[in-house]
Amino acid sequence: MIHELVSKQVLVPSHVIHVASACGLQWNHGMSKLIEQDYSVLESKDEATGLLPFMTFASSSSADLNT
């Protein structure tokens, strides 16, 4: 699904970034491609939590905080 969104070169809705972050999508497994589509999503707060994407990712159970 991520590759389909990116290949269409459409802006990715900010909630997709937050869902991907919450699921622990790794940078080299698609997150970089999502972010590169629209850097402004890095400044978007999740409507439910008020967290920025990096905060959501850091709080996910699969986050690798050693990188």
N, C-alpha and C positions, 0 to 999 in steps of 0.2 A: 504494500500500500504506500509506503514512504517513497519508494522509487517511482511509483505512478504519479504521485503528487509533484515530485521534483521534476520529473520528465515533462510534465505539462507546463512548467514554469509559471505556475500560479502562486499567488500569495497564500501562504499556509495560515489558516486561522490560528489565533494565539492559543485557543484551548487545545489544539493538537499538540503544541509544544509542551503544555503543562501535562497532558496525558502521557506523552512520551517521556517526560521527565519523571513523572510519578512511577512509571513502569521501569525506570532505570535504563532507558535506551542509551547505549554507549555511543560516544562521540564517533568512533570509527565504524559503527554499525547503522548509521543513518542520521544521527542527531546533527552532525556537521552539515549535511545536505539540507536539512530543514532550516537550520539557522542561516545558512548562506543565502537562502531564498529571500529572507527579509530580516535583517539584523534588528529591526525595531521590536521584534517579538521578545528580545532579551529584556526589554523595559516594561513588558506587559505583566500586570499582576493577575494571578488566578482569581476569578470571581468568587469562588467558594472559600479560599484560604487567605487571600491577600498576599501570597508569596510570589516572588519572582521565580522564573524557571530554574535558575541555579539553586535556589533555596529548596524548591520542590525536589530537584534531583538529589541534593545532598541529604534530604530526609527520607529518600526511598530506601527500602531494605536492600536493594541490589547496588547501591552506590559504592564506588571504589574511591574512598577518600584519601587513598595513598598516592594518587596521581597528581 
